[in-house]
Amino acid sequence: MSVQSEINRINQNVANTYTSLSGLGATVPSSKNSDNLPATVNSLNGKLDADTVDGWHVQVGTNVTPKTGHLTFIG
């Protein structure tokens, strides 16, 4: 791989990360670069429900059987 292709790959990964963080409710800065990623992640503090996984709200003691794929709960 060339240096330019690696730069492009990293830039795309950063852009995809901002898209994901935005979908979770993070405050996304106008300058979407790797320098601003930590602050963007920190902006999620208190915005996520610890019992929500991929949009599913699960209470302790609940049996969950996904139709496809798998769920992993750690805690």
N, C-alpha and C positions, 0 to 999 in steps of 0.2 A: 504494500500500500504506500501511496505517496503521502508526503507530509500534508498536502492540501486535502486529500481525502480523509485523513485522520482529523484535521481541523473541522471539516464539514460534518463528520460523524459526531464529534463532540458537541458542536453547535446544535445539531439536531436533537441530541440527547438532552441538552439544556432546555431547548424549546419545548420538548415533550414533557419534561419535568414541570415546567411552568404551567403547561396546559392541565396536567394532572392536579397540581396544587390549586389552581384556580377552581377546578371542579369540586374540590374539597372545601372551598370557601376561604382560601388564603387571600391576603391582600397582596396583589401582584404589582410590582413597581413598573414604571414605564420603561426603565432600562433593565431588560431581562437578560442578565449575564450571570456567570458563575459567582461573581462577587456578591450578588444580592440574594443568592439562594438561601443562605442560612437565615437571614431576616424574614424571608418569605415563609420558610418552614416554621419559624417561631411565631409568625402571625396566626398560625393555626391553634396556638395555645388556648384551650378552653372552648374551641369551636367544634371539636370532634367528640362524638358520643363514644365512649370507650367500649360500649356494647354493640357497636355497629360495624359490621364487616361486609364490604361490598354492597352496601345499601340494605342489608338485612339487620333488623333489630332483634337481638337474641337475649332473652333473660336467662339467668343462671337456672339450671335444672330443666331447660327446655330441650326436647329432642328435636333435632333438625335433620331432615333427610333431603338433600338437594336432588333435583331432577336429573341434573347432569353435572359432571365435574366433581369437585370435592371441597369441603370446607375444613379448615384447620383452626382450632381455637386453642390458644395458649393462655394459661393463667391459673 
